[in-house]
Amino acid sequence: MATKKKTKTEPKKKHVDNPNVIGLHSEVMEQPITQTLEQNYMPYAMSTNVSRAFPEIDGFKPSHRKLLYTMYKMGLLNGARQKSANIVGQTMKLNPHGDSAIYETMVRLATGNEALLAPFVESKGNFGKYYSGDLSYAASRYTEAKLSPICAEIFKDIDKDPVDFVDSYDGAMKEPRLLPTTFPNILVSANKGIGVAMASDICGFNLNEVCTATMHFLSDPECDLLEYMPAPDFSTGGEIIYRREEMERIFDTGLGSFQIRSRWRYLPDERIIEVYEIPYTTKTDVIIDRIVKLSKEGKVREIADIRDETDLSGLRIAIDLKRGVDPEQLMAKLFRSTTLQDSFSCNFNVLVDGYPRVMGVREILSEWVAWRVESTRRRMNFDLDKKTDRLHLLHGLEAILLDIDKAIAIIRGTKLEADVVPNLMKGFNIDQVQAEFVAEIKLRNINEEYIINRTKDIEKLEADIAELNAILASEKKIKKVIHDELAAVNKKHVMPRKTGLVAPSEIVEVNLEPEVEEYPVTMMLSRDGYLKKMTDRVLRKATTLKYKDGDEPFIEFDSSNTHDLLVFTNQCQVYKCKVAAFEDTKSAQLGSYLPTDLEMDADETVTWVIDPEDYKADVLFVFENGRVARVALSGYATKTNRKRLKNAIYGGSKLMYATVLKEERDLALVSSDFRLVNFNTSLLKTKTTNSTQGVQALTIKGSRTVTMVGTAEEFIGGKAQVEKFRAEKLPSAGAPMKETDMKSLFDLEE
């Protein structure tokens, strides 16, 4: 019997037996997820980042560029406005993403929307307001637009080959890959983009300041840019709280943040605060909603009414004040509680040669200058070629000047039209291009006056060509051309700075925490977790304190109404709370039930409570397994008002005792088999990790545990034998207690 020849083992194919899947028993090939990411997801991610999300060195995203170039080709730089719907329709020849997306792009670039310092679209009609979520833009059929005058600098000499042109998405048209901006638009136009695994957030700078700084940068790349463009500028105005070190970091790295606040004025006759400029990062409806919420919560009681009076003429938030309110103090409070003061986080992520790069301002200028030098060189080469060609033709025309009659005779004596050019070439020793130019001259122009007037340009062309060659041979001279263009932009487009600068020392600081009356209190915690806050007056009058059946006193310590409390639980968590948050307890009251009031987790119970005072001392923890930990209280001091800290204490054993340690002292531990160890806390090193397990103070063997913590004098009745229990180093096994000592223990328990 013949055997079948074995072949290479093929990968097994899985069959899908789900009848809901189209194509029953269709084959599915296994593929490693890394391969799927590499082949499918990475091309999508790069396409998103490169083709949509981030601006390039000209300061535009593809959607911006396609829209503006379409408007330029429609003659909207110098022509009359056209309906936005028509512009959107024409742009779809280059941008396939739909009319709504194109119109949203136009809205953001428009003067009416006020999103940009130097808008590129001159609009007519309702384009909404960038700073208002309520003022939405009208439909494209109702609005009109054209290119603003600044676009003359965006498209300057675009027909002279300064940039590459590429095919449109369907190959029917050509579009510029970049726009030849004569100024660093990447730093003037604010841009925000969210890509895959990365983002970009570029703030705008004042046009004139950027041009001035770039002019100095061309001369000295190491110049102090902050001297010429000290801080960003925003279309919504406001004031930047100026810290030079923050700006230096942004200029150096392209990363960092700074704070910007609203501008306002007080109208005493109307008792109204008028906010007329807000941070670029927020909107009027967001601010008003936050203030209304604060008022309802009772955190801001000084406001009688608030209105959004923003319209197409500008921004205005009116805040009516109650009588006797200090407007400075109220605004200082609102600055801290709302986005009337906000932070702008910079992330200067720019596409350079198709790759995203996070760059500082100096590096961006360096890349822009390098790109602009190349763009200018290409434009000048274009001019040089045109002038050279023109000069070549004029030299041929000049040859005709020597004998016009001869040229006429050659043309008249030539029988065939095809021989006219060759005969002219032979008769005057000129090439074909020159002969073609001469042959195309009209009969009325074959006169000495016309030819002399035309050949007068030869000298000027020769001078221009020599100058262009000299410039192209020197990068320094090319930079001088760029410098002059920047100076022209500065002179032609004057844009005053909108965002002011304010020093941190000028900021009015207020304390948002409610004023708390300071008075001494005694805190008492019961076994079941009830906390009493007792004043001296109540304690003096109280004969007995009320507890639930089966409950009893557990911890008692002195505190103050202005202090904090640290509440430790059996789940290694600590809850931070204010003493002032608890009401004074009367003798007949049980007190506050901490698990409920602090919103503890299920089955979470209180193990200890301490008063950390100023968080400058240490806290001493004693655990049932004989371990003792000394931890710096500073580890529990948080800048934010965090309510709960996790992993706040060692969880390997039950907490038996905790106390604030302000100075060294003796501590005694008693074990379940009546061994006692007495040691000084100087043997313990302060740890900064809250959950440290500390050191083994009492050696644990078998079922031995720590049952009592205190002082040796308390446990053995203050007798002279205290020193025999002292341990000079840890861990220690302790010493067995005598019957007389144990009797003192029993008396203590009773």
Wavefront OBJ file of the C-alpha trace (Angstrom):
o trace
v 0.000 0.000 0.000
v 1.442 3.366 -1.055
v 2.087 5.935 1.659
v 1.304 9.603 1.242
v 4.352 11.840 1.140
v 4.617 14.023 4.230
v 4.606 17.793 3.744
v 5.584 20.638 6.049
v 3.195 21.141 8.914
v 0.960 24.111 8.176
v -0.350 26.373 10.951
v -3.653 25.181 12.325
v -6.680 27.153 11.272
v -9.515 27.828 13.631
v -13.082 27.426 12.455
v -15.862 29.692 13.565
v -18.953 27.603 14.227
v -21.189 30.491 15.250
v -24.174 30.487 12.856
v -24.578 34.233 13.440
v -21.286 34.829 11.626
v -21.670 35.386 7.908
v -20.014 32.533 6.052
v -20.368 29.476 8.270
v -17.086 27.730 9.069
v -15.072 30.704 7.785
v -11.364 30.414 8.485
v -9.630 32.761 10.929
v -5.857 32.957 11.009
v -4.069 33.518 14.295
v -1.916 36.653 14.406
v 0.300 37.957 17.246
v -1.057 41.182 18.680
v 2.318 42.865 18.152
v 2.013 42.151 14.439
v -1.543 43.512 14.399
v -0.392 46.723 16.069
v 2.540 47.110 13.717
v 0.637 46.406 10.497
v -2.775 47.906 11.258
v -2.668 50.375 14.149
v 0.700 52.084 13.654
v -0.062 53.313 10.103
v -3.365 54.712 11.359
v -1.674 56.377 14.349
v 1.034 57.990 12.214
v -1.532 59.127 9.638
v -3.596 60.771 12.366
v -0.617 62.543 13.915
v 0.985 63.652 10.656
v -2.052 64.344 8.479
v -4.542 65.815 10.945
v -3.543 66.563 14.514
v -0.366 68.643 14.551
v 0.715 71.842 12.778
v 3.819 71.973 10.607
v 6.544 74.595 10.590
v 4.335 77.036 8.629
v 1.898 77.033 11.566
v -0.967 75.280 9.793
v -2.646 71.920 9.965
v -3.681 70.342 6.634
v -7.316 71.407 7.132
v -6.262 75.054 7.575
v -3.959 74.938 4.567
v -6.533 73.396 2.218
v -9.185 75.960 3.164
v -6.930 79.016 2.834
v -5.405 77.842 -0.455
v -8.871 77.254 -1.906
v -9.897 80.790 -0.919
v -6.690 82.140 -2.456
v -7.372 80.373 -5.760
v -10.942 81.752 -5.664
v -9.492 85.271 -5.705
v -10.666 86.086 -2.182
v -7.448 87.843 -1.186
v -8.363 91.027 -3.064
v -11.869 90.243 -4.294
v -15.245 90.671 -2.622
v -16.620 88.323 0.036
v -18.444 85.180 -0.967
v -20.960 83.021 0.842
v -19.278 80.631 3.238
v -21.283 77.742 1.804
v -19.686 78.337 -1.606
v -16.193 78.440 -0.085
v -16.858 75.227 1.837
v -18.066 73.523 -1.326
v -14.969 74.547 -3.266
v -12.699 73.378 -0.413
v -14.159 69.881 -0.638
v -12.150 69.450 -3.837
v -9.098 69.303 -1.566
v -10.565 68.231 1.769
v -12.777 65.097 1.737
v -13.793 65.285 5.425
v -17.210 66.884 4.943
v -18.702 70.352 4.900
v -19.321 70.674 8.661
v -15.671 69.989 9.520
v -14.491 72.487 6.889
v -16.872 75.173 8.127
v -15.774 74.657 11.747
v -12.201 75.224 10.576
v -13.245 78.442 8.831
v -15.080 79.641 11.939
v -11.979 79.275 14.099
v -9.849 81.207 11.579
v -12.396 84.044 11.288
v -12.155 87.541 12.722
v -15.655 87.268 14.198
v -14.827 84.208 16.307
v -11.834 85.908 18.004
v -9.926 82.656 18.486
v -6.696 83.903 16.848
v -4.521 86.952 17.386
v -4.081 87.316 13.618
v -7.218 85.852 11.984
v -6.819 84.696 8.378
v -10.491 84.930 7.371
v -12.278 88.279 7.255
v -15.840 87.401 8.171
v -19.269 88.944 7.924
v -22.175 87.563 9.915
v -22.423 85.540 13.102
v -19.323 83.394 13.527
v -19.923 82.876 17.250
v -17.397 83.711 19.942
v -14.502 81.492 20.972
v -14.885 82.491 24.627
v -18.613 81.699 24.870
v -20.228 78.295 24.780
v -23.666 79.895 24.355
v -22.959 82.077 21.298
v -22.829 79.499 18.512
v -22.061 80.371 14.887
v -24.686 80.671 12.163
v -25.005 78.209 9.282
v -22.659 78.665 6.334
v -25.461 79.828 4.035
v -25.957 82.942 6.185
v -22.338 84.087 6.511
v -19.760 85.540 4.134
v -15.978 85.533 4.115
v -12.798 86.471 2.299
v -9.098 86.314 3.136
v -7.834 88.921 5.596
v -4.940 91.260 4.601
v -2.428 89.243 6.663
v -2.840 86.408 4.136
v -0.814 88.460 1.646
v 2.153 87.435 3.828
v 0.983 83.836 3.911
v 0.806 83.452 0.129
v 3.571 85.874 -0.861
v 5.319 84.689 -4.061
v 3.607 81.287 -3.870
v 3.640 81.244 -7.701
v 7.457 81.439 -7.694
v 8.016 77.835 -6.543
v 8.961 78.579 -2.891
v 7.325 75.341 -1.682
v 6.522 71.886 -2.998
v 3.144 71.123 -4.520
v 1.544 67.688 -4.183
v -1.467 65.956 -5.681
v -4.832 66.348 -3.996
v -6.504 63.289 -2.531
v -8.084 62.368 -5.886
v -5.168 63.469 -8.054
v -7.274 66.056 -9.879
v -5.490 69.133 -8.475
v -2.238 70.317 -6.999
v -1.975 71.848 -3.541
v 0.963 73.294 -1.562
v 2.523 71.009 1.009
v 3.337 74.102 3.103
v 2.499 77.782 2.788
v 5.432 80.234 2.356
v 4.718 82.452 5.377
v 7.006 85.469 5.625
v 6.775 85.431 9.444
v 6.891 82.575 12.032
v 3.153 81.902 12.033
v 3.805 78.718 14.068
v 4.401 81.003 17.076
v 1.690 83.567 16.281
v -1.327 81.294 15.753
v -2.467 79.282 18.771
v -2.838 75.603 17.912
v -4.161 72.618 19.812
v -4.132 69.027 18.592
v -4.778 65.608 20.074
v -3.217 62.708 18.200
v -2.535 59.085 19.040
v -0.310 58.734 22.137
v 0.735 62.390 21.898
v -0.734 65.883 21.868
v 0.167 69.452 21.012
v -0.791 72.724 22.693
v 0.900 75.826 21.299
v 0.037 79.247 22.691
v 0.087 82.311 20.457
v 2.584 85.154 20.707
v 2.189 88.761 19.587
v 2.911 89.151 15.844
v 5.120 92.226 16.193
v 7.039 90.766 19.140
v 7.653 87.525 17.225
v 8.885 89.398 14.155
v 11.202 91.569 16.273
v 12.573 88.559 18.150
v 13.127 86.657 14.882
v 14.992 89.615 13.383
v 17.362 89.626 16.379
v 17.602 85.826 16.235
v 18.762 86.035 12.600
v 21.629 88.262 13.722
v 22.397 86.443 16.972
v 20.926 82.950 17.581
v 21.962 83.215 21.259
v 20.105 86.473 21.916
v 17.741 86.829 24.887
v 14.399 86.102 23.239
v 12.491 87.022 26.405
v 13.688 90.594 25.963
v 11.744 90.895 22.708
v 8.822 88.489 23.256
v 8.518 88.204 27.055
v 5.383 86.041 27.191
v 2.524 84.620 25.118
v -0.318 86.807 23.928
v -3.947 85.673 23.709
v -6.881 86.880 21.646
v -9.084 86.900 24.765
v -6.702 89.227 26.634
v -6.368 88.705 30.365
v -3.199 88.980 32.440
v -0.333 86.521 32.769
v 1.119 86.104 36.256
v 4.656 86.527 35.000
v 7.429 84.409 36.425
v 10.568 84.561 34.309
v 11.770 81.098 35.336
v 8.531 79.563 33.992
v 8.932 81.345 30.660
v 12.586 80.359 30.388
v 11.613 76.704 30.766
v 8.960 77.005 28.049
v 11.348 78.840 25.722
v 14.044 76.219 26.312
v 12.000 72.999 26.271
v 8.570 73.756 24.848
v 7.017 72.314 28.007
v 5.712 74.010 31.134
v 2.764 76.026 32.352
v 1.892 79.498 33.515
v -1.139 81.156 35.070
v -3.412 83.629 33.342
v -6.196 85.590 35.013
v -9.193 87.658 33.987
v -9.363 91.422 33.787
v -12.151 93.190 35.653
v -13.285 96.560 36.903
v -15.576 97.700 39.710
v -18.481 100.043 38.974
v -19.223 101.578 42.415
v -22.367 103.458 41.332
v -24.011 100.207 40.236
v -22.175 98.021 42.801
v -21.190 95.678 39.956
v -18.011 93.842 39.125
v -17.579 93.724 35.349
v -15.337 90.983 33.952
v -14.380 91.925 30.388
v -11.437 89.612 29.604
v -10.996 85.964 30.611
v -8.278 83.298 30.219
v -7.967 81.691 26.791
v -8.459 78.268 28.378
v -12.011 78.809 29.641
v -15.418 80.094 28.566
v -17.976 82.434 30.106
v -20.596 79.732 30.747
v -18.039 77.573 32.572
v -17.114 80.464 34.870
v -20.738 81.403 35.617
v -21.790 77.808 36.319
v -18.924 77.457 38.804
v -19.763 80.717 40.609
v -23.443 79.740 40.832
v -22.452 76.375 42.309
v -20.208 78.053 44.908
v -23.063 80.362 45.865
v -25.485 77.463 46.295
v -22.953 75.613 48.448
v -22.580 78.694 50.648
v -18.864 79.087 49.885
v -19.406 82.481 48.232
v -22.051 84.579 49.995
v -21.085 88.048 48.745
v -22.833 87.805 45.345
v -26.436 88.944 44.853
v -26.691 88.044 41.152
v -24.543 87.124 38.157
v -25.348 87.586 34.466
v -23.689 86.714 31.179
v -24.079 89.873 29.112
v -21.724 88.698 26.366
v -22.901 89.496 22.847
v -21.410 89.999 19.395
v -19.939 93.311 20.562
v -17.756 91.682 23.197
v -17.416 89.814 26.481
v -19.086 90.947 29.701
v -19.860 89.071 32.905
v -21.750 91.237 35.407
v -21.578 90.323 39.113
v -23.960 92.200 41.460
v -22.515 92.569 44.970
v -24.243 92.708 48.305
v -23.731 95.747 50.518
v -20.421 96.091 52.316
v -18.539 93.602 50.108
v -14.882 94.311 49.312
v -14.582 93.696 45.517
v -10.820 93.067 45.742
v -11.276 90.333 48.341
v -14.180 88.761 46.465
v -12.264 88.632 43.168
v -9.233 87.185 44.932
v -11.507 84.434 46.260
v -13.063 83.822 42.821
v -9.632 83.693 41.195
v -8.719 80.804 43.493
v -12.056 79.008 43.216
v -12.963 79.360 39.519
v -11.349 79.465 36.082
v -11.318 83.261 36.232
v -7.700 82.368 36.922
v -6.477 79.331 35.033
v -3.242 77.719 33.902
v -2.072 77.122 30.336
v 0.009 73.973 29.862
v 2.399 74.277 26.932
v 3.358 71.351 24.725
v 5.065 72.704 21.601
v 4.762 69.571 19.480
v 5.428 70.507 15.834
v 5.819 68.426 12.693
v 9.258 68.874 11.143
v 9.965 66.929 7.944
v 7.005 64.687 8.716
v 8.043 63.805 12.287
v 6.539 65.260 15.481
v 9.054 67.048 17.700
v 8.616 68.863 21.005
v 10.715 72.014 20.728
v 11.303 75.184 22.667
v 10.782 78.625 21.141
v 14.454 79.001 20.208
v 14.525 75.629 18.479
v 11.271 76.399 16.632
v 12.770 79.670 15.370
v 15.894 77.804 14.286
v 13.817 75.309 12.282
v 11.650 78.072 10.808
v 14.674 80.108 9.728
v 16.267 77.035 8.096
v 13.010 76.316 6.255
v 12.535 79.970 5.284
v 16.107 80.214 3.972
v 15.444 77.256 1.675
v 12.071 78.695 0.627
v 13.662 82.074 -0.152
v 16.473 80.403 -2.092
v 13.939 78.525 -4.227
v 12.004 81.733 -4.909
v 15.173 83.575 -5.905
v 16.263 80.753 -8.171
v 12.871 81.043 -9.844
v 13.397 84.792 -10.338
v 16.940 84.186 -11.550
v 15.771 81.689 -14.166
v 13.039 84.045 -15.379
v 15.383 87.025 -15.594
v 18.056 84.951 -17.299
v 15.543 83.748 -19.873
v 14.303 87.297 -20.413
v 17.853 88.592 -20.785
v 18.584 85.891 -23.319
v 15.572 86.957 -25.406
v 16.530 90.627 -25.209
v 20.048 89.834 -26.385
v 18.460 88.298 -29.481
v 16.300 91.393 -29.931
v 19.389 93.533 -29.530
v 21.027 91.705 -32.436
v 18.067 92.650 -34.650
v 18.664 96.306 -33.759
v 21.914 96.215 -35.739
v 20.031 95.695 -39.033
v 16.240 95.822 -38.976
v 16.035 95.906 -42.747
v 18.033 92.697 -42.934
v 15.581 90.964 -40.568
v 12.621 92.109 -42.695
v 14.355 91.004 -45.845
v 15.037 87.548 -44.414
v 11.407 87.095 -43.414
v 10.093 88.443 -46.744
v 12.546 86.361 -48.754
v 11.661 83.103 -47.009
v 9.136 81.078 -48.985
v 8.184 78.547 -46.280
v 6.977 79.561 -42.820
v 8.973 76.738 -41.234
v 12.184 78.251 -42.603
v 11.727 81.698 -41.022
v 13.256 80.761 -37.661
v 16.247 78.836 -39.141
v 16.974 81.717 -41.535
v 16.895 84.264 -38.715
v 19.231 82.051 -36.685
v 21.718 81.976 -39.577
v 21.338 85.627 -40.501
v 21.963 87.043 -36.985
v 23.806 84.157 -35.305
v 21.129 83.700 -32.620
v 19.623 80.515 -31.171
v 16.182 79.082 -31.792
v 14.535 80.573 -28.667
v 15.735 84.055 -29.596
v 14.705 83.593 -33.220
v 11.230 82.404 -32.152
v 10.867 85.538 -29.975
v 11.884 87.833 -32.867
v 9.622 86.040 -35.315
v 6.592 86.531 -33.059
v 7.007 90.324 -32.923
v 4.123 92.123 -34.601
v 4.848 93.985 -37.832
v 3.942 97.328 -36.188
v 6.622 96.732 -33.541
v 9.462 96.143 -35.986
v 10.799 99.646 -35.611
v 13.842 101.148 -34.027
v 11.947 102.896 -31.210
v 10.259 99.696 -30.020
v 13.456 97.665 -30.116
v 15.489 100.358 -28.314
v 12.861 100.656 -25.571
v 12.846 96.871 -25.087
v 16.611 96.546 -24.965
v 16.890 99.277 -22.321
v 16.006 96.569 -19.740
v 19.183 94.600 -20.522
v 21.377 96.629 -18.207
v 18.843 96.445 -15.360
v 18.365 92.695 -15.869
v 22.112 92.112 -15.808
v 22.334 94.063 -12.542
v 19.410 92.122 -11.051
v 20.926 88.782 -12.079
v 24.273 89.730 -10.581
v 22.544 90.747 -7.361
v 20.517 87.507 -7.214
v 23.659 85.431 -7.783
v 25.429 87.326 -4.994
v 22.530 86.753 -2.591
v 22.233 83.069 -3.470
v 25.945 82.603 -2.861
v 25.673 83.921 0.723
v 23.318 82.580 3.381
v 23.944 85.757 5.354
v 22.465 87.828 2.511
v 19.469 85.473 2.249
v 18.859 86.022 5.968
v 19.066 89.774 5.310
v 16.226 89.374 2.801
v 14.187 87.475 5.402
v 15.030 90.195 7.949
v 13.744 92.912 5.605
v 10.529 90.982 4.955
v 9.947 90.650 8.712
v 10.532 94.386 9.124
v 7.959 95.042 6.392
v 5.410 92.801 8.151
v 6.064 94.659 11.403
v 5.457 97.992 9.733
v 2.390 96.952 7.732
v 0.550 94.864 10.345
v 0.689 96.593 13.733
v -1.090 94.508 16.384
v -0.984 95.869 19.960
v -0.478 93.338 22.718
v -3.754 92.128 24.255
v -2.556 90.099 27.266
v -0.941 92.041 30.073
v 1.766 90.930 32.505
v 1.420 91.131 36.278
v 4.035 90.291 38.913
v 3.195 87.658 41.566
v 3.823 90.274 44.252
v 0.859 92.292 42.946
v -1.577 89.429 43.526
v -4.007 89.862 46.434
v -3.984 86.682 48.529
v -6.970 85.620 50.601
v -7.625 82.714 52.929
v -10.514 80.666 51.595
v -10.771 78.587 54.727
v -13.551 79.790 57.040
v -12.290 81.429 60.187
v -12.232 78.918 63.019
v -12.470 79.951 66.646
v -9.544 78.676 68.679
v -10.249 77.149 72.089
v -8.963 74.078 73.991
v -10.933 70.832 73.829
v -10.589 67.284 75.122
v -11.061 64.501 72.592
v -12.436 61.158 73.795
v -12.706 58.025 71.662
v -14.763 55.017 72.717
v -14.042 51.376 71.866
v -16.843 51.331 69.314
v -15.559 54.421 67.447
v -17.626 57.261 68.972
v -15.656 60.517 69.241
v -16.563 63.167 71.821
v -15.304 66.770 71.572
v -15.593 68.183 75.081
v -14.953 71.746 76.208
v -13.560 72.490 79.681
v -16.861 74.004 80.744
v -18.815 70.842 79.863
v -16.239 68.591 81.516
v -16.367 70.548 84.747
v -20.150 70.268 84.939
v -20.455 66.671 83.754
v -20.817 64.025 86.449
v -20.989 61.071 84.068
v -20.527 60.673 80.306
v -22.986 58.704 78.207
v -21.896 55.605 76.230
v -23.799 52.950 74.331
v -24.490 49.666 76.095
v -21.362 47.534 75.897
v -19.191 50.503 74.892
v -16.496 52.091 77.068
v -13.847 54.864 77.023
v -10.727 54.050 74.999
v -8.498 57.075 74.239
v -8.440 60.574 75.694
v -6.140 63.480 74.733
v -6.032 67.276 74.740
v -6.401 69.213 71.498
v -7.525 72.536 70.059
v -10.480 73.477 67.873
v -8.088 74.633 65.110
v -6.078 71.376 64.945
v -6.281 68.347 62.656
v -6.978 64.743 63.643
v -5.466 61.585 62.146
v -7.854 58.626 62.419
v -6.124 55.256 61.826
v -8.163 52.208 60.834
v -7.778 48.437 60.683
v -7.371 48.638 56.868
v -4.052 50.526 57.019
v -5.737 53.811 56.099
v -5.722 57.168 57.826
v -8.534 59.706 57.606
v -7.619 63.376 57.975
v -10.232 65.641 59.478
v -10.540 68.943 61.297
v -11.413 69.167 64.968
v -13.609 72.129 64.048
v -15.639 69.836 61.760
v -17.081 68.125 64.862
v -19.687 69.824 67.019
v -19.043 70.312 70.711
v -20.419 67.290 72.587
v -22.636 67.566 75.625
v -22.313 65.089 78.476
v -25.571 63.351 77.512
v -24.540 62.842 73.872
v -22.758 59.825 72.394
v -20.607 61.954 70.066
v -19.760 61.472 66.379
v -19.686 57.947 64.996
v -16.452 58.082 62.972
v -17.059 55.166 60.547
v -20.217 56.925 59.325
v -19.088 60.545 59.523
v -15.797 59.825 57.718
v -17.512 57.556 55.161
v -15.264 54.587 55.895
v -15.329 51.392 53.894
v -17.437 48.425 54.911
v -16.003 46.474 57.867
v -13.504 49.295 58.500
v -13.063 50.211 62.160
v -11.117 52.851 64.068
v -7.936 51.635 65.780
v -6.454 54.931 67.046
v -6.759 58.724 66.846
v -3.997 61.303 67.358
v -3.577 65.063 67.117
v -0.535 65.779 64.837
v -0.509 69.494 65.749
v 1.990 71.136 63.315
v 3.254 67.845 61.779
v 6.825 68.620 62.923
v 7.208 65.842 65.504
v 7.181 62.027 65.123
v 4.460 59.489 65.787
v 5.222 56.272 67.663
v 3.331 53.087 66.737
v 3.326 49.864 68.812
v 1.959 46.686 67.213
v 0.686 43.450 68.710
v 3.583 41.441 67.234
v 6.125 43.428 69.267
v 7.192 45.794 66.506
v 7.602 49.527 67.149
v 7.744 52.143 64.388
v 8.799 55.781 64.661
v 7.485 57.770 61.687
v 7.833 61.465 60.801
v 4.446 63.182 60.963
v 5.459 65.299 57.971
v 4.618 62.258 55.837
v 0.955 62.792 56.699
v 0.958 66.521 55.896
v -0.527 66.977 52.412
v -0.707 70.202 50.386
v -4.147 69.364 49.046
v -7.171 68.703 51.242
v -7.031 64.949 50.844
v -9.498 63.169 53.068
v -7.981 59.680 53.036
v -4.442 58.301 52.724
v -3.896 54.674 51.794
v -1.025 52.472 53.051
v -0.662 54.953 55.875
v 0.521 52.465 58.482
v 2.139 49.042 58.781
v -0.493 46.362 58.220
v 1.315 43.250 59.380
v -0.148 43.329 62.879
v -2.845 44.982 64.983
v -2.092 48.527 66.173
v -1.954 48.536 69.983
v -0.830 52.084 70.722
v 0.073 55.382 69.044
v 1.335 58.671 70.425
v 2.930 61.892 69.220
v 6.598 61.902 70.232
v 7.906 65.422 70.849
v 10.906 64.385 72.958
v 12.679 61.164 73.918
v 10.967 59.108 76.642
v 10.862 55.632 78.149
v 8.318 53.134 76.876
v 7.346 49.791 78.412
v 5.709 46.821 76.691
v 4.065 43.929 78.524
v 3.583 40.575 76.801
v 0.790 38.063 77.155
v 3.096 35.818 79.258
v 3.920 38.758 81.594
v 7.359 39.705 80.320
v 8.170 43.396 80.441
v 10.687 45.405 78.423
v 11.499 49.031 79.152
v 13.464 51.036 76.561
v 14.111 54.623 75.555
v 12.743 55.914 72.235
v 16.221 57.192 71.327
v 16.930 53.593 70.228
v 14.460 54.107 67.338
v 15.349 55.867 64.100
v 12.781 58.147 62.482
v 11.432 56.705 59.238
v 9.885 58.721 56.398
v 7.842 55.842 54.972
v 4.443 55.807 56.646
v 3.934 52.068 56.208
v 7.331 51.077 57.651
v 7.288 47.992 59.893
v 9.808 49.601 62.242
v 11.972 47.429 64.514
v 11.287 44.389 66.666
v 11.220 45.760 70.230
v 9.906 42.707 72.110
v 10.942 39.279 70.909
v 7.903 37.179 70.088
v 7.975 33.426 70.601
v 5.112 31.022 70.188
v 1.792 32.659 70.926
v 3.299 35.591 72.811
v 1.848 39.013 71.937
v 1.994 42.547 73.301
v -0.997 43.205 75.526
v -0.188 46.474 77.315
v 1.815 49.629 76.503
v 2.768 52.408 78.909
v 5.563 53.229 81.360
v 7.412 50.815 83.639
v 6.407 52.879 86.678
v 2.738 52.369 85.838
v 3.127 48.590 85.553
v 5.292 47.849 88.586
v 4.010 50.456 90.985
v 6.977 52.834 90.709
v 9.323 50.526 92.600
v 13.107 50.608 92.363
v 13.181 47.414 90.273
v 12.327 49.425 87.119
v 15.933 49.414 85.913
v 16.138 45.618 85.786
v 13.622 45.676 82.906
v 15.581 48.252 80.903
v 16.845 47.205 77.455
v 19.967 48.939 76.109
v 19.382 47.634 72.593
v 16.573 46.140 70.561
v 15.151 43.584 70.068
v 14.836 42.387 73.645
v 13.181 39.332 75.168
v 12.245 41.403 78.243
v 12.352 40.123 81.816
v 9.711 38.036 83.614
v 7.635 39.968 86.142
v 7.318 38.869 89.785
v 4.003 38.248 91.502
v 4.209 41.623 93.215
v 4.711 43.314 89.861
v 1.825 41.401 88.363
v -0.370 42.453 91.277
v 0.312 46.065 90.269
v -0.791 45.146 86.780
v -4.039 43.691 88.014
v -4.625 46.784 90.159
v -4.004 48.923 87.055
v -6.517 46.924 85.007
v -9.115 47.253 87.785
l 1 2 3 4 5 6 7 8 9 10 11 12 13 14 15 16 17 18 19 20 21 22 23 24 25 26 27 28 29 30 31 32 33 34 35 36 37 38 39 40 41 42 43 44 45 46 47 48 49 50 51 52 53 54 55 56 57 58 59 60 61 62 63 64 65 66 67 68 69 70 71 72 73 74 75 76 77 78 79 80 81 82 83 84 85 86 87 88 89 90 91 92 93 94 95 96 97 98 99 100 101 102 103 104 105 106 107 108 109 110 111 112 113 114 115 116 117 118 119 120 121 122 123 124 125 126 127 128 129 130 131 132 133 134 135 136 137 138 139 140 141 142 143 144 145 146 147 148 149 150 151 152 153 154 155 156 157 158 159 160 161 162 163 164 165 166 167 168 169 170 171 172 173 174 175 176 177 178 179 180 181 182 183 184 185 186 187 188 189 190 191 192 193 194 195 196 197 198 199 200 201 202 203 204 205 206 207 208 209 210 211 212 213 214 215 216 217 218 219 220 221 222 223 224 225 226 227 228 229 230 231 232 233 234 235 236 237 238 239 240 241 242 243 244 245 246 247 248 249 250 251 252 253 254 255 256 257 258 259 260 261 262 263 264 265 266 267 268 269 270 271 272 273 274 275 276 277 278 279 280 281 282 283 284 285 286 287 288 289 290 291 292 293 294 295 296 297 298 299 300 301 302 303 304 305 306 307 308 309 310 311 312 313 314 315 316 317 318 319 320 321 322 323 324 325 326 327 328 329 330 331 332 333 334 335 336 337 338 339 340 341 342 343 344 345 346 347 348 349 350 351 352 353 354 355 356 357 358 359 360 361 362 363 364 365 366 367 368 369 370 371 372 373 374 375 376 377 378 379 380 381 382 383 384 385 386 387 388 389 390 391 392 393 394 395 396 397 398 399 400 401 402 403 404 405 406 407 408 409 410 411 412 413 414 415 416 417 418 419 420 421 422 423 424 425 426 427 428 429 430 431 432 433 434 435 436 437 438 439 440 441 442 443 444 445 446 447 448 449 450 451 452 453 454 455 456 457 458 459 460 461 462 463 464 465 466 467 468 469 470 471 472 473 474 475 476 477 478 479 480 481 482 483 484 485 486 487 488 489 490 491 492 493 494 495 496 497 498 499 500 501 502 503 504 505 506 507 508 509 510 511 512 513 514 515 516 517 518 519 520 521 522 523 524 525 526 527 528 529 530 531 532 533 534 535 536 537 538 539 540 541 542 543 544 545 546 547 548 549 550 551 552 553 554 555 556 557 558 559 560 561 562 563 564 565 566 567 568 569 570 571 572 573 574 575 576 577 578 579 580 581 582 583 584 585 586 587 588 589 590 591 592 593 594 595 596 597 598 599 600 601 602 603 604 605 606 607 608 609 610 611 612 613 614 615 616 617 618 619 620 621 622 623 624 625 626 627 628 629 630 631 632 633 634 635 636 637 638 639 640 641 642 643 644 645 646 647 648 649 650 651 652 653 654 655 656 657 658 659 660 661 662 663 664 665 666 667 668 669 670 671 672 673 674 675 676 677 678 679 680 681 682 683 684 685 686 687 688 689 690 691 692 693 694 695 696 697 698 699 700 701 702 703 704 705 706 707 708 709 710 711 712 713 714 715 716 717 718 719 720 721 722 723 724 725 726 727 728 729 730 731 732 733 734 735 736 737 738 739 740 741 742 743 744 745 746 747 748 749 750
